[in-house]
Amino acid sequence: MKLRPGLYAAQLVPYGIDGSVKERELAAMIERNIVVGGLDGLYIGGSTGRIS
């Protein structure tokens, strides 16, 4: 998969004390990163940096 140029960040995942993914909080984090933060995309299990 080839990424388009832009700003991408590693997506953190919020976990509950029982190890489950907090889906509502994750959705809010994704929206904040893409819509509010203006990122072009997110890495899942990746690193932060600029793709050019």
Secondary structure, 3 states (H helix, E strand, C coil): CCCCCEEEEECCCCECCCCCECHHHHHHHHHHHHHHCCCCEEECCCCCEEEC
